[in-house]
């Protein structure tokens, strides 16, 4: 893992390093690899040219929303594992493929085992990455609720920000004809709207649910599909 990192990503790299060091703290004198090359590799992946929405900006936003949820009363769960799952959840991303989450989870399993996490920790991060296929954590899945709420928080942004998100998603799928994209996007929106709750944490449900549903319903109406 020797990919270069943009100087603008220095703060994110520091966050990665702090997260990994905290996750594997208390392991006695066991020698573990330097976190930085793993973080550099991930940032290179998040900076790939085919990305328009699933970029470093999205990664940073998800990490920030995890912090916000935690600051607003989130407790319990394994916070550092949730943060690691955020780093990996779209680490493999090709818009023309359907197995991105599975490949991202497999990358997490390989990299985090090499980086010194326990089998339980590796398995939990991979489980959380796979959960972003549906964004439908089971009742009481505190880790899953935190990650999924943070990942979906873009849906509850103001009109301009949401519009930019919609345009970026369309740009990632610019190889798909308009009619096919409208049908596919409408199916995604209907699946989200069919969930009993988009946000499962108390703060997410209170602060984000209503606006997110308005944004989704407005986009769906505009698609005419």
C-alpha positions in Angstrom: 0.0 0.0 0.0 2.1 2.9 -1.3 -0.4 5.2 -3.0 0.3 8.9 -2.7 -2.0 11.2 -0.8 -3.1 14.7 -1.7 -1.9 17.3 0.8 -5.5 18.4 1.2 -6.2 15.0 2.7 -3.8 15.3 5.5 -6.5 15.9 8.1 -8.4 12.9 7.0 -5.3 10.7 7.1 -4.8 11.9 10.7 -8.4 10.9 11.5 -7.8 7.4 10.0 -4.6 6.9 12.0 -6.3 8.0 15.3 -9.2 5.7 14.6 -7.1 2.6 13.8 -4.8 3.2 16.8 -7.7 3.6 19.1 -9.4 0.5 17.8 -6.4 -1.7 18.4 -5.3 -0.1 21.7 -4.7 -2.2 24.8 -3.0 -5.0 22.8 0.1 -5.1 25.0 3.5 -5.3 23.3 2.2 -6.7 20.1 3.8 -5.1 17.0 1.3 -3.8 14.5 1.9 -2.2 11.1 2.0 1.6 10.6 -1.6 2.8 10.0 -0.6 5.5 7.4 0.0 3.3 4.3 -3.5 1.7 4.8 -5.0 5.2 5.0 -3.2 6.4 2.0 -4.5 3.5 0.0 -8.0 4.1 1.1 -7.8 7.8 0.2 -6.4 6.9 -3.2 -9.4 4.7 -3.8 -11.9 7.4 -2.7 -10.2 9.8 -5.2 -10.7 7.6 -8.3 -11.8 9.5 -11.4 -15.1 7.6 -11.9 -16.5 9.0 -8.7 -18.7 12.1 -8.6 -20.7 11.6 -5.4 -18.9 8.7 -3.7 -15.7 10.8 -3.2 -13.5 11.9 -0.4 -16.1 14.6 0.4 -18.7 11.9 1.0 -16.3 10.0 3.2 -15.6 13.2 5.2 -19.3 13.9 5.5 -20.1 10.4 6.8 -17.3 10.7 9.4 -18.6 14.1 10.4 -22.2 12.8 10.8 -21.0 9.9 13.0 -19.4 12.5 15.2 -22.5 14.6 15.2 -24.7 11.6 16.1 -22.3 10.7 18.9 -22.2 14.3 20.2 -26.1 14.4 20.2 -26.5 11.6 22.6 -25.4 8.5 20.8 -24.0 6.0 23.2 -23.1 2.3 23.3 -21.9 0.4 20.3 -18.3 0.2 19.1 -17.6 3.7 17.8 -14.2 3.1 16.3 -15.4 0.1 14.4 -18.3 2.2 13.0 -15.7 4.8 11.9 -13.6 2.1 10.3 -16.7 0.8 8.4 -17.3 4.3 7.1 -13.8 4.4 5.6 -14.4 1.1 3.9 -18.1 1.3 3.0 -17.5 2.6 -0.6 -13.8 1.9 -0.8 -14.5 -0.2 -3.9 -16.8 1.7 -6.2 -17.6 1.1 -9.8 -21.0 2.5 -11.0 -21.2 -0.2 -13.6 -21.0 -3.1 -11.1 -23.5 -4.3 -8.5 -21.1 -6.0 -6.0 -19.4 -2.9 -4.7 -20.4 -3.4 -1.1 -19.3 -7.0 -1.1 -16.0 -6.1 -2.6 -15.6 -3.3 -0.1 -16.3 -5.7 2.7 -13.8 -8.2 1.4 -11.2 -5.4 1.2 -11.9 -4.5 4.9 -11.5 -8.1 5.9 -8.1 -8.4 4.3 -6.7 -4.9 5.2 -7.9 -4.8 8.8 -6.6 -8.3 9.6 -3.3 -7.2 8.3 -3.6 -3.9 10.3 -3.9 -5.8 13.6 -7.6 -6.0 14.4 -9.1 -9.1 16.1 -11.2 -11.5 14.2 -14.3 -10.1 15.9 -13.5 -6.5 15.0 -12.7 -7.4 11.4 -16.0 -9.3 11.1 -18.0 -6.5 12.6 -16.6 -3.9 10.2 -17.3 -6.1 7.3 -20.8 -6.8 8.5 -21.4 -3.0 8.7 -20.1 -2.4 5.2 -22.5 -5.1 3.9 -25.4 -3.5 5.7 -25.1 -0.4 3.5 -26.7 -2.4 0.7 -30.1 -2.0 2.4 -29.6 0.6 5.1 -32.0 -1.5 7.2 -30.3 -2.5 10.5 -32.1 -4.8 12.9 -33.7 -3.4 16.0 -31.0 -2.8 18.6 -28.1 -2.9 16.1 -26.5 0.2 17.5 -23.4 0.1 15.3 -25.6 -0.4 12.2 -28.0 2.4 13.1 -25.1 4.8 13.6 -23.4 4.0 10.3 -26.6 3.8 8.2 -27.9 7.1 9.6 -24.6 8.8 8.9 -24.5 7.5 5.3 -28.1 8.6 4.6 -27.8 12.0 6.2 -27.2 13.6 2.7 -30.9 12.9 2.1 -31.9 15.4 4.8 -29.8 18.4 3.5 -31.1 21.7 2.2 -32.5 22.0 -1.3 -29.3 23.2 -3.0 -27.1 20.5 -1.3 -29.6 17.8 -2.1 -29.8 19.0 -5.7 -26.0 18.8 -6.0 -26.1 15.2 -4.6 -28.7 14.2 -7.2 -26.7 15.7 -10.0 -23.5 14.0 -8.8 -25.3 10.6 -8.7 -26.5 11.1 -12.2 -23.0 12.0 -13.4 -21.7 8.7 -11.9 -24.2 6.9 -14.1 -23.7 9.0 -17.2 -23.2 5.8 -19.2 -26.9 4.9 -18.5 -29.6 6.2 -20.9 -32.0 8.7 -19.4 -35.1 6.4 -19.4 -33.2 3.5 -17.8 -31.7 5.8 -15.2 -35.0 7.3 -14.3 -36.5 3.8 -13.8 -33.6 2.6 -11.7 -33.4 5.7 -9.6 -37.1 5.7 -9.0 -36.8 2.1 -7.7 -34.1 3.2 -5.3 -36.2 6.1 -4.0 -39.2 3.9 -3.6 -37.2 1.3 -1.6 -36.0 4.0 0.7 -39.4 5.6 1.2 -40.8 2.1 1.9 -38.7 1.8 5.1 -40.7 2.4 8.2 -37.9 4.8 9.3 -35.0 6.2 7.2 -33.1 7.1 10.4 -32.9 4.8 13.4 -31.0 6.8 16.0 -33.1 9.1 18.2 -31.3 12.2 16.9 -31.4 11.1 13.3 -35.1 10.4 13.5 -35.9 13.7 15.1 -33.6 16.0 13.1 -33.5 14.4 9.6 -36.5 12.2 8.9 -39.1 14.7 7.7 -36.7 16.7 5.5 -35.3 13.5 4.0 -38.7 12.2 3.0 -39.7 15.5 1.5 -36.5 15.5 -0.6 -37.0 11.9 -1.7 -40.7 12.4 -2.6 -39.8 15.6 -4.5 -37.1 13.9 -6.5 -39.4 10.9 -7.2 -42.2 13.2 -8.5 -39.7 15.0 -10.7 -38.6 11.7 -12.3 -42.1 11.0 -13.6 -41.3 7.3 -13.4 
